[in-house]
Amino acid sequence: HATVQETMERVKPKTFTKLVLLDHMDWMPNAMVHSEWIALQRATKPGAKILWRSAFTHNGDKPFFNNLDIDDLSPKWYSKDRVKMYPGTFLSYMPRDEFPFVDTKPSPCQLASSFTKVKTTTKMILHPLTAGRVNAHGDKMSSFYASQAKGYDAVRENMLVARPEMMSAFGPIKVGHTWLDIGGGTGRNLHYLRAQLDRFESIVVLDICPELLQIGQEHARVTFTPEQYDKISWVCMDINAPTIKEELAKVSGATLERGFDTITFSYSLSMIPEWEKALYSAKGLMSEEGRVLVADFDTYTEKGNSVKDILIRTWYRQDGVRIEAKSREVILEQVFEGKEYTKTCARMQRRLAGVWIPHYVACARRGTITMPDGFRRPSVPDLSKLLMSQEEKKQDF
């Protein structure tokens, strides 16, 4: 008698080529599903065929499933289900590249004393009353975060709770993976993947607040190996700056030419004044297998027009945080419209000081196909690169 995960952890690596999982994942939270699939990946050969059933017709409520290229067999098989218990039937091939291993335990350098936490929390709450008036976005961020920088990670750990869920959707991490963390500040997200940093080619942490970036560099220097630390670039700049591509090219070199495999907004999109423009900027920096992930505060209702929505919007606005249902709509229906993108949005509520706070995790990724050998390739060819290649061949003649 054992769980699926326990069983998969006991067998020899690469034992199975086919698995049938039925509907047990319907009853599991995202973190448990994620842990189980890490065990499944260990126990199966790359490209193993995996079938599962579900009481739901989609898997979007669990961010982890964004790591898989899923073939929805529901329309084909539901009509053949004699008892009609499972509306959802799904098939996927196990990718060869590693799933993200999300370590939620903070690094020792990110911990803080109770005194520091109280001091940081007090400054955060009193900021609207004590801050001076500044106009530039960067100055506003420094004004808000400079006095909180040292205790930032410790205090925000229980506030920004959708970050691990976002990292769960990071995508299979291949050797040479590239990552742009927009609004990454203290580099907290890097520590979630500290066990896999050796697989990355380059990581760029972009933030407009120099005080947070300084803390991030200090934490990375004492936590990661020198080789891992050298893979990370810290850029103090606005994602919407006219010269953003030129500045990123200076630190990432050839990486920028092929784009970033994963781009993250971790509770930063809601603090960017021109946030729609920022999403388009991120879209233009994606690789051919790239994805954009957003974790942020959400509205209580779908449309964001309830009394509770008005209250939470008013409270967070004091600190320059914008909470709108429109954020989800723009990500899913405007910026990343079209069949070439696979999009999901998981909404959740978590308790903070006795109050339920809404959050969401959105993922928009370019379509990929996992082949029977476990390798992944783009499902839609990049026509611009194809045309450029043809032009180069003509010039050679």
Disulfide bonds with the S-S distance in Angstrom:
none
